[in-house]
């Protein structure tokens, strides 16, 4: 019996969590592979406001976080053992679900995605993510020294979540030398992926040769090769000018934002104006040149202000978010500030973004989901001008620290 349908992209290990949990409870979940724009229509944004996948749709409930979808699947049997049999076990299951999301998935993505070309390769960022993965693996290795499963004596959603979080790393970068450093985790992982339900929804081929970064070839070298070939054909009757006049394919745009109509507002000019002038001069220039059709303004608020502690840690949180927005640097400008004091502060600010929607270059950042982006419509500009000025000038009441994305 199917409990609903998941829209996703192919071979998504986040979806496997729900599929495996459903299988252990004797139910199924249908899946449908879609492109991201399919869940960004007004109809779907009403159900799934983040506009990301995976999303779960059913007659009873719509869900848009993979762990919530997996948790719902784990609840489909009254006497299920997937969620623990006592208050302590239930808490431990939740602990490892969060561990899988925050310590494994996020950092494995920071290691692997630049190698796959999804993010720009910035070596310090990749090295930092790699170190965090190793730290998490070391902790897990100690936890599993005398355990077959993380909680209790059988598979729980804790094991399903951790195994799915580790699957891409074991496939792409955890070669034998790496695996040998974490023998308890490897024994645990191979035990799980050998089980029927895991094999069905989470097929894994252990890595033999780890994925490495390969710098793109310089265009000059390619040009020389292209120019060398016609020289050999000079004996042919065709005039030499033909090679120069042959049409060249247009370069593919790097982003959908490059396909937007040209704008009178030049982002680089604004960034220079902001950096080299007083706030009143810069903001006067901004409003005189702003193109409301080509660019949109967004109020940004951190969703979990009640969890923030020290001011410098909150500011580091902003820095981490900005570091993962490298793909958006050409298309966005932002000011986020920390207001308040230690153990009582908040993060908020404004972003200027090319186009009228939050683009892939922004929402694909690992911690985008921790921020709420609310669009400011042109009709609100006059009302919001003073507030926008204060955030750009860092004159917000209670200002403690901040960072500029430019």
Order of alpha helices (4+ residues) and beta strands (2+ residues): beta-alpha-beta-alpha-beta-beta-alpha-alpha-alpha-alpha-alpha-alpha-alpha-alpha-alpha-alpha-alpha-alpha-beta-alpha-beta-beta-alpha-beta-alpha-beta
